C-alpha cells in the first residue's frame, strides 16, 4: 500500500510518522494500490459533502472508493479519505 497525505489546514499537532505507521499496519494487507488521505478544514469538507453527496454542512469523514474490480486503474488508486481535522478535534 502506498499512502499519500495532503493537507489544507493546520495539522501541526498531528504526528504524521505515527499516523502513517498505524495506517500501514491496519491496511497494508487489505489495500492494493494508493490510499490518499486529505486532511481539511470544515469549510472544505462541507464543499465536498455538498458536491458529491448532496448533503449540507461539514461532516467528519468522507470516503471514496476509486478501485473497482475489473475496471482499468492505470494509476493504481485504491481510494481517498477526506477528514475534517476540525471535526476530529471536536
Secondary structure by P-SEA (a helix, b strand, c coil): cbbbbbbcccccccaaaaaaaaaaaacccccccbbbbbbccaaaaaaaaaacccccccccbbbbbcccccccccccccbbbbbccccccc
